[in-house]
Amino acid sequence: MASKRGTGDEMRGTIRVAAAAALTLVIVGCSSNADAKKDTGMNGGGGTDPTASALKFAKSYQEAVNNRDWQHVCQMRTERYRHGTVKQCVADNKEPAAPTPSESETSAPPPLVRADGSTVPPKQKPTASGPDRAQLGPIKASGAKAVPAFGDHPAGTGVMVEWTYTWPNESGVSKDVLRVVRHGDKWLVDQMEEVADSDEAHGDPVGDALMRS
């Protein structure tokens, strides 16, 4: 009789050990899946809030622009926006060592036109007689929202990026809006527009700025 009870106890003990081992495997598996979702978040994968990843990407892009890191800037643009290869884009964005007065003071780009036909007055630019670079503050990205396709631009996410600038006799805040679009597992910039005071007065600076002809 004692021998039979011993055998039954051993079997029950074996079952308890097996059940505990199975539970451990389930817990480890769940933990691994959670970690995997976190890892894919860097490129905007399924485990990451797409709005948060768009904001992070836009901030990183504008930091590269403000630092004149054209290699990274061009790599972060769509082929349509950079007008060709990354190499050509980098070459096109290299600036001359010293702008001439005719380049910086007399030439002015045409005014921007909104979808409703109204125009946006151009912002003042530094002249050749002043410093060629303002001191720029940290980038803030905000206002992410879905934006529809417009013209050649595909539908994507609009993000406002802003930073402070300081010249010897002037300081202020610069605001741009970026259209970022998905390309495989990463974001790319397809459009950039300056934000005018009238855009903010309309109450939708991100949408207004990205719907210009």
Sequence and secondary structure as in RCSB ss.txt:
>XXXX:A:sequence
MASKRGTGDEMRGTIRVAAAAALTLVIVGCSSNADAKKDTGMNGGGGTDPTASALKFAKSYQEAVNNRDWQHVCQ
MRTERYRHGTVKQCVADNKEPAAPTPSESETSAPPPLVRADGSTVPPKQKPTASGPDRAQLGPIKASGAKAVPAF
GDHPAGTGVMVEWTYTWPNESGVSKDVLRVVRHGDKWLVDQMEEVADSDEAHGDPVGDALMRS
>XXXX:A:secstr
 HHHHHHHHHHHHHHHHHHHHHHHHHHHHHHHHHHHHHHHGGGT TTS HHHHHHHHHHHHHHHHHTT HHHHHH
TB HHHHTS HHHHHHHH   SS  HIIIII     EEBTTS EE       TTS S  EE   EEEEEEEE  B
TTB SEEEEEEEEEEEETTEEEEEEEEEEEEEETTEEEEEEEEE  HHHHHTT HHHHHHTB 
